[in-house]
Amino acid sequence: MLPATLLLILLQTGAQSAYDKGLQLMQRREYRAAAAEFHRAIEGEKPGSLKYGRISLQLGQAYFLSGRSAEAIPWLEKAVESGAGTTETFYMLGNASIQVRDIDGARGAFGRLFRVKPNSAAAHLITAQMLVRQDADELAGKELRAALELDSRIPEAHYLLGILATYKSDSATAIAELTEEIAINPNYAMAYYKLADAYTRRQEWDRAIPLLQKSVWLNPDYSGPYILLGKAYWKLDALDNAEGVLRHAIEIDPKNKSAHYLLGQVLLKMGREDEGRKMIRESQELQQKPEK
């Protein structure tokens, strides 16, 4: 029988080896195999210790990255309890909680990540944003309404409600929500852009143009509003204006296929057929190029 000291050394060496192998598997994106190694590594570690927490974090991350959210959550929580939690830990914990539809748990994790109280309007708003990214629109709407009940003037809640309405092709609600956002947050360029977009979906080009102008004046380095403004001018036969803003959009975003295509259409309508066809060809070439 081996002496107790030697047995302990051998166990620690084996645990360290399993941990290192787990890290190597993580680098190769073999997350399920990595989780198995981290399970070996954590055997014999004292729960609550910093080392236990570090291995717990790796286990939680391996499960999270392999899409096994329910299994990731308890290990990420143990990492936090052991003092090994990082900002990434709370991000993973929040998103894993969304996957299993534990919205209270998600809000608690995001609250800790962004240093806001878990039941505050800010926590509801942040959770809603994360829910939108995971296409959980109905749950996001509930979180946004909860945020507004706590703080009726919190910035961006009405904006996100407007975006959700746009996804549903509900332009009336989108216009109402985005108008409310601008009343609260008149310096928000994206709100003007998305409100203009809602009007263009109703073919109300005249109403869209001043909103798009405000958007580009507030944020002159984003191509989206210029492209939509060019389209609005094109629809209203203000072709010189359309050409100018679309050329500027291409200066900002040279690989934007929509800007090239619209400029081609404008030039064709102006009777400049060679230039117009060239722009349309360029838009088709950009369409075929894989995104890097």
C-alpha positions as CSV (number, residue, x, y, z in Angstrom):
1,M,0.0,0.0,0.0
2,L,1.3,3.5,-1.0
3,P,2.1,6.0,1.8
4,A,-0.6,8.6,2.2
5,T,1.8,11.5,1.2
6,L,2.8,9.7,-2.0
7,L,-0.8,8.9,-2.8
8,L,-1.7,12.6,-2.3
9,I,1.1,13.7,-4.7
10,L,0.0,11.2,-7.3
11,L,-3.6,12.3,-7.0
12,Q,-2.6,16.0,-7.4
13,T,-0.4,15.2,-10.3
14,G,-3.2,13.3,-12.0
15,A,-5.6,16.2,-11.3
16,Q,-3.2,18.7,-12.7
17,S,-2.7,16.6,-15.8
18,A,-6.4,16.3,-16.4
19,Y,-6.8,20.1,-15.9
20,D,-4.0,20.8,-18.5
21,K,-5.6,18.3,-20.9
22,G,-8.9,20.0,-20.4
23,L,-7.4,23.4,-21.3
24,Q,-5.8,22.0,-24.4
25,L,-9.1,20.5,-25.5
26,M,-10.8,23.9,-24.9
27,Q,-8.2,25.5,-27.3
28,R,-9.2,22.9,-29.9
29,R,-12.9,23.6,-29.3
30,E,-13.5,20.1,-28.1
31,Y,-15.7,21.3,-25.3
32,R,-17.5,18.1,-24.3
33,A,-14.2,16.2,-24.0
34,A,-12.8,19.1,-22.1
35,A,-15.7,18.9,-19.6
36,A,-14.9,15.3,-18.9
37,E,-11.3,16.2,-18.1
38,F,-12.3,19.0,-15.8
39,H,-14.6,16.6,-14.0
40,R,-11.5,14.4,-13.4
41,A,-9.5,17.4,-12.3
42,I,-12.0,18.7,-9.7
43,E,-12.2,15.3,-7.9
44,G,-10.6,15.7,-4.5
45,E,-10.6,19.5,-4.6
46,K,-12.1,21.2,-1.6
47,P,-15.4,22.9,-2.5
48,G,-15.3,26.6,-2.0
49,S,-11.5,26.8,-2.5
50,L,-10.1,29.1,-5.1
51,K,-8.7,26.1,-7.1
52,Y,-12.1,24.4,-6.9
53,G,-13.6,27.6,-8.2
54,R,-11.2,27.9,-11.1
55,I,-11.9,24.4,-12.3
56,S,-15.6,25.0,-11.8
57,L,-15.3,28.0,-14.1
58,Q,-13.7,25.9,-16.8
59,L,-16.3,23.3,-16.4
60,G,-19.1,25.8,-16.7
61,Q,-17.5,27.4,-19.7
62,A,-17.0,24.0,-21.4
63,Y,-20.7,23.2,-20.9
64,F,-21.8,26.6,-22.0
65,L,-19.8,26.6,-25.2
66,S,-21.1,23.1,-26.0
67,G,-24.6,24.3,-25.7
68,R,-25.4,22.5,-22.5
69,S,-26.7,25.5,-20.6
70,A,-28.5,23.6,-17.8
71,E,-25.3,21.8,-16.9
72,A,-23.3,25.0,-17.2
73,I,-25.3,27.0,-14.6
74,P,-24.4,25.2,-11.4
75,W,-20.7,25.1,-12.2
76,L,-20.7,28.8,-13.1
77,E,-22.5,29.5,-9.8
78,K,-19.9,27.5,-7.9
79,A,-17.1,29.5,-9.6
80,V,-18.8,32.7,-8.4
81,E,-19.2,31.3,-4.8
82,S,-15.5,30.4,-4.7
83,G,-14.4,33.8,-5.8
84,A,-13.2,32.7,-9.2
85,G,-16.0,34.6,-11.1
86,T,-15.0,37.1,-13.8
87,T,-17.1,39.4,-16.0
88,E,-17.3,36.6,-18.6
89,T,-18.6,34.3,-15.9
90,F,-21.6,36.5,-15.3
91,Y,-22.1,37.0,-19.0
92,M,-22.2,33.2,-19.6
93,L,-24.4,32.7,-16.5
94,G,-26.9,35.3,-17.7
95,N,-27.1,33.8,-21.2
96,A,-27.3,30.2,-20.0
97,S,-30.2,31.3,-17.7
98,I,-32.0,32.8,-20.7
99,Q,-31.6,29.5,-22.5
100,V,-33.3,27.6,-19.7
101,R,-35.9,30.4,-19.4
102,D,-34.8,31.4,-15.9
103,I,-35.3,35.1,-16.5
104,D,-34.9,36.1,-12.8
105,G,-31.6,34.2,-12.8
106,A,-30.5,35.9,-16.0
107,R,-31.4,39.4,-14.6
108,G,-29.5,38.7,-11.4
109,A,-26.4,37.7,-13.4
110,F,-26.6,40.7,-15.7
111,G,-27.2,42.9,-12.7
112,R,-24.0,41.8,-11.1
113,L,-22.2,42.0,-14.5
114,F,-23.2,45.7,-15.0
115,R,-23.3,46.6,-11.3
116,V,-27.0,47.4,-11.1
117,K,-29.6,46.1,-8.7
118,P,-31.2,42.9,-10.0
119,N,-34.8,44.3,-9.7
120,S,-34.0,47.8,-11.1
121,A,-35.2,49.3,-14.3
122,A,-31.7,49.1,-15.6
123,A,-31.5,45.3,-15.0
124,H,-34.8,44.7,-16.8
125,L,-33.6,46.8,-19.7
126,I,-30.2,45.0,-20.0
127,T,-31.9,41.6,-19.7
128,A,-34.4,42.7,-22.5
129,Q,-31.4,43.6,-24.8
130,M,-29.9,40.1,-24.2
131,L,-33.3,38.5,-24.8
132,V,-33.6,40.3,-28.1
133,R,-30.2,38.9,-29.2
134,Q,-31.5,35.4,-28.5
135,D,-34.8,36.0,-30.5
136,A,-36.9,35.8,-27.3
137,D,-39.0,38.8,-28.3
138,E,-42.0,38.1,-26.1
139,L,-39.9,37.8,-23.0
140,A,-37.9,40.9,-24.0
141,G,-41.2,42.9,-24.3
142,K,-42.2,41.9,-20.8
143,E,-38.8,43.0,-19.4
144,L,-39.0,46.3,-21.2
145,R,-42.5,47.0,-19.9
146,A,-41.3,46.1,-16.4
147,A,-38.4,48.6,-16.8
148,L,-40.8,51.3,-17.9
149,E,-43.1,50.6,-14.9
150,L,-40.1,51.3,-12.6
151,D,-38.8,54.2,-14.6
152,S,-41.0,55.7,-17.3
153,R,-38.2,57.7,-18.8
154,I,-35.4,55.2,-18.9
155,P,-33.6,55.6,-22.2
156,E,-33.8,53.0,-25.0
157,A,-36.7,51.0,-23.5
158,H,-39.2,52.5,-26.0
159,Y,-36.6,52.2,-28.7
160,L,-36.3,48.4,-28.2
161,L,-40.1,48.1,-28.1
162,G,-40.2,50.0,-31.4
163,I,-37.7,47.5,-32.8
164,L,-39.7,44.6,-31.6
165,A,-42.8,46.1,-33.3
166,T,-40.9,46.5,-36.5
167,Y,-40.0,42.8,-36.5
168,K,-43.7,42.1,-36.3
169,S,-44.4,44.5,-39.2
170,D,-46.5,46.6,-36.8
171,S,-45.5,50.0,-38.1
172,A,-48.1,51.9,-36.0
173,T,-46.7,50.6,-32.7
174,A,-43.2,51.1,-34.0
175,I,-43.8,54.7,-34.8
176,A,-45.5,55.4,-31.4
177,E,-42.7,53.8,-29.4
178,L,-39.9,55.4,-31.4
179,T,-41.5,58.8,-31.2
180,E,-41.7,58.3,-27.4
181,E,-38.0,57.4,-27.4
182,I,-37.1,60.6,-29.2
183,A,-39.1,62.6,-26.7
184,I,-37.1,61.1,-23.9
185,N,-33.7,60.8,-25.7
186,P,-33.5,63.4,-28.5
187,N,-29.8,62.9,-29.0
188,Y,-30.2,59.2,-30.1
189,A,-29.4,58.9,-33.8
190,M,-30.6,55.3,-34.1
191,A,-34.1,56.3,-32.9
192,Y,-34.5,58.8,-35.8
193,Y,-33.1,56.2,-38.2
194,K,-35.5,53.5,-37.1
195,L,-38.5,55.8,-37.0
196,A,-37.7,56.9,-40.5
197,D,-37.5,53.2,-41.5
198,A,-41.0,52.7,-40.0
199,Y,-42.3,55.5,-42.2
200,T,-40.6,54.2,-45.3
201,R,-42.4,50.8,-44.8
202,R,-45.6,52.8,-45.2
203,Q,-44.2,54.6,-48.3
204,E,-44.3,57.9,-46.3
205,W,-41.0,59.2,-47.8
206,D,-41.6,62.9,-47.0
207,R,-41.9,62.1,-43.3
208,A,-38.8,59.9,-43.4
209,I,-36.4,62.4,-44.9
210,P,-36.2,65.0,-42.0
211,L,-35.7,62.1,-39.5
212,L,-32.9,60.7,-41.6
213,Q,-31.3,64.1,-41.9
214,K,-31.3,64.4,-38.1
215,S,-29.9,60.9,-37.8
216,V,-26.9,61.6,-40.0
217,W,-26.3,65.0,-38.4
218,L,-26.1,63.2,-35.0
219,N,-24.0,60.3,-36.3
220,P,-22.3,61.2,-39.6
221,D,-20.1,58.1,-39.7
222,Y,-22.8,55.4,-40.0
223,S,-23.9,54.5,-43.6
224,G,-27.4,53.1,-42.9
225,P,-29.3,56.4,-42.7
226,Y,-27.5,57.7,-45.8
227,I,-28.6,54.7,-47.8
228,L,-32.2,55.0,-46.7
229,L,-32.1,58.7,-47.3
230,G,-30.8,58.0,-50.8
231,K,-33.7,55.6,-51.4
232,A,-36.2,58.2,-50.1
233,Y,-34.8,60.9,-52.5
234,W,-34.9,58.4,-55.3
235,K,-38.6,57.6,-54.7
236,L,-39.4,61.3,-54.7
237,D,-37.4,61.9,-57.9
238,A,-34.9,64.1,-56.1
239,L,-32.2,62.4,-58.1
240,D,-29.3,64.8,-57.5
241,N,-29.8,64.5,-53.8
242,A,-30.1,60.8,-54.0
243,E,-26.8,60.5,-55.9
244,G,-24.9,62.7,-53.4
245,V,-26.0,60.9,-50.3
246,L,-25.5,57.4,-51.8
247,R,-22.0,58.3,-53.0
248,H,-21.2,59.5,-49.5
249,A,-22.6,56.2,-48.1
250,I,-20.1,54.3,-50.3
251,E,-17.3,56.5,-49.1
252,I,-18.2,55.5,-45.6
253,D,-18.8,51.8,-46.4
254,P,-17.2,50.9,-49.7
255,K,-18.4,47.3,-49.6
256,N,-22.0,48.0,-49.0
257,K,-23.9,46.2,-51.9
258,S,-27.2,48.1,-51.2
259,A,-25.6,51.5,-51.6
260,H,-24.0,50.4,-54.9
261,Y,-27.3,48.9,-56.2
262,L,-29.4,52.0,-55.3
263,L,-26.9,54.3,-56.8
264,G,-27.0,52.3,-60.0
265,Q,-30.8,52.6,-60.1
266,V,-30.5,56.4,-59.5
267,L,-27.9,56.8,-62.3
268,L,-30.1,54.7,-64.7
269,K,-33.1,56.9,-63.9
270,M,-30.9,60.0,-64.6
271,G,-30.0,58.5,-68.1
272,R,-26.4,57.7,-67.2
273,E,-26.7,54.1,-68.2
274,D,-23.0,53.1,-68.4
275,E,-22.4,54.4,-64.8
276,G,-25.6,52.9,-63.6
277,R,-24.9,49.4,-65.0
278,K,-21.3,49.6,-63.6
279,M,-22.7,50.2,-60.1
280,I,-25.2,47.4,-60.4
281,R,-22.4,45.0,-61.5
282,E,-20.4,46.1,-58.5
283,S,-23.3,45.4,-56.2
284,Q,-23.6,41.9,-57.7
285,E,-19.9,41.3,-57.3
286,L,-20.1,42.4,-53.6
287,Q,-23.1,40.1,-53.2
288,Q,-21.1,37.1,-54.4
289,K,-18.0,37.8,-52.3
290,P,-18.0,35.8,-49.0
291,E,-17.9,38.0,-45.9
292,K,-14.7,37.9,-43.9
